[in-house]
């Protein structure tokens, strides 16, 4: 039976409990033959990455927990000349500290930067999926157990099928076929605030239309004069804003490589 991780980014509050739980489990603890102690600093086998998007006041942030993806096509396994990496029956990719000779080829091969080098021990180290706990009766790795919001889940691939079906993986272009699935990673946004510079008031109900490659999105400004187009793919967009009694305002070639905050948008009366 194959184990998988599932991460619901919408549920992650950025509490860092998973990251702290991983450090608590592995720093100063020798779980040989699964893993030697993790250093106090410099290594995060479970790492919470913050992703701020936009600019003040149109600023949003989301958090993505990352760890070894226990890939089905693991580049680290292919790169290791000592055969220190192996795949367990449950699908977890583990690194034997006894076999590792510190060549660091796995660090260069991993597309997720999930492998670290312990200079003191002269070995590579990474997330084990808490295999030492699973083999002694625990059902969950410490990171999943510590998550207070249910953003992290772990279990049999068949049992979590409804969650992982249609979910994505990080960097799918690598062909690594990870066992860590993500859902609800926010896309880019284009936003702004529409106002009347003469009356010095926001304009409510202005019609906003966004176009990219023939696909159309529509919304209206809210009671604060704000509009948001959320979860956009990276691309080039055209924007039109219309409000009764005002001249139409247009933008061309808005690039959403990063989130776009158009700021305060003055409208000119007809």
Order of alpha helices (4+ residues) and beta strands (2+ residues): beta-alpha-beta-beta-alpha-beta-beta-alpha-beta-beta-alpha-alpha-beta-alpha-beta-beta-beta-beta-beta-beta-beta-beta-beta
